[in-house]
């Protein structure tokens, strides 16, 4: 937080700050979304934009503005910076939050003010502020904390206010249609090209098993730096883990509990069934640093850093995660915390799953009835239910043994 923060008393000014970040994202070649974080004393505490893509390469599929903003907030708190509680903070975002960011906002307890609707991946995809994708308790919280201010004008960008009342410090409660139009059109202008860039990779028949690499190869060293037990387990069949994976999940879950989590762990198996990572979350550092968030981010950041170091060769051995398998120890439920993971998974895939790998998202122990979970996922916004078709399934061996 700066020593002399900007004072913001007007929702139009706050949205314009977010729109300025949108333009920076546009220039960077990433999803054109931006935001600003305000406290209840009208102070601008932080502003940033989407960073999914950097230097023309996927950097971090979870680096959406809202998610980054929340982790930034808790990093400041850990460093002793005095900030109001999340309930006294408002994230002003240029675009309706996706499932990952909506779950993060709801779970961490922030308020949010939204400039533009997103009818494909936004949590308010039907634009009615009724949040049909959410379970009743979470839905009620969204209705009390997600604000969609009125937009002036006579064009199709104009709208009436909906959702929760705006924070009281906004003396002027209306967004100018030109500001809102910039937020939406800049996002739509590059949505297809950016989505294509993060979804493209080598095809499975072009991948090489990383177990063929020597121990001193930068790829092996990079994997081991994150997870020393990398490549020590291999599933007997692609995307069909057996009991041999369970000890790795159990050990990581113990670390997750030590770091404030529920005992969650997430393993990433590559196309060949090799265990690359099995990581815990770190809820003590930030309530949204779930095991899945840290696993998918670790893999993306490793691929990004190795690309800078050894070039495109990294992609021959570390393929797109959609060709591998994520295995959770604890299955998702309909809470805000699980919405973070379901949304982050969607952001990691960003497009349709390979037809020969429909069980890309698996879990060992069910946290809710599998039929109910499938129905819940079928009610998520269109990107998740119709394009990615998010549908977690229980690991076959766990289902057979009644885990």
Protein Blocks (a to p, Z undefined) as FASTA:
>chain_A
ZZbdcddfbfklmmmmmmmmmmmmmmnopacdddddddfkopafbdcddfkbgghiafbl
klcfklmmmmmmmmmmmnopacddfklcccddfbdcdfklmmmmmmnopacddfbdcfkl
gmklnononopmbcfklmmmmmmmpccdddedjbfkbccdehjdddfklmblcdcfklmm
mmmmmmmmmmmmmmmmmmgccdfklpccfklpcfklmklmmmmmmmmmgokaccfbghia
cfklmmmmmmmmmmmmmnopaoiacddddfkopafbdcdddfklomklcfklmmmmmmmm
mmmmmmmmnojmlmmmmccfklmccddfbdcdfbfklmmmmmmmmmmnopacdfklmmlb
ccfbdcbdfklmmmmmmmmcfklmmmnopacdddfklmmnoZZ
